[in-house]
Amino acid sequence: MAREKIETVAVLGASPKPDRYAYRAMQLLRQFGHRAIPVNPAFPEILGDTCYPRLSDVPDRVDTITMYLGKQRSDPLIDDIIAAKPKRIIMNPGAENDELARKAEAAGIEPIYDCTLVMLQTGSF
């Protein structure tokens, strides 16, 4: 099986709670060889990695943002998300945001309504 390109993935709304999908995404991204960077102002670290309060605090280029925030929490972050200039934004179930999708497309960023966990496990990530 050919190995896909390793991506740097910001997990927006990352959580240290094992029962949360964002936590499972961090684990699965790592398992598939990607670099998962947690972003959440509520936690200093997740799975041993520094957890950044904002996307703008992430020191590295981000290829993909996978979102685990509802529209109400992501609306104030739209400008920051666009400014990070990822290649794509994955809006997981419950994180759909049509305004963000429109602004992302206008900025040349691919918005994807899908589940990161499913994408990884089916080879569509």
Buried (B, 14 or more C-beta within 10 A) or exposed (E): EEEEEEBBBBBBBBBBEEEBBBBBBBEBBBEBEBBBBBBBEEBEEBBEBEBBEEBEEBEEEBBBBBBBBEBEBBEEBBEBBBEBEBEBBBBBEEBBBEEBBEBBEEEEBEBBBBBBBEBBEEEEB
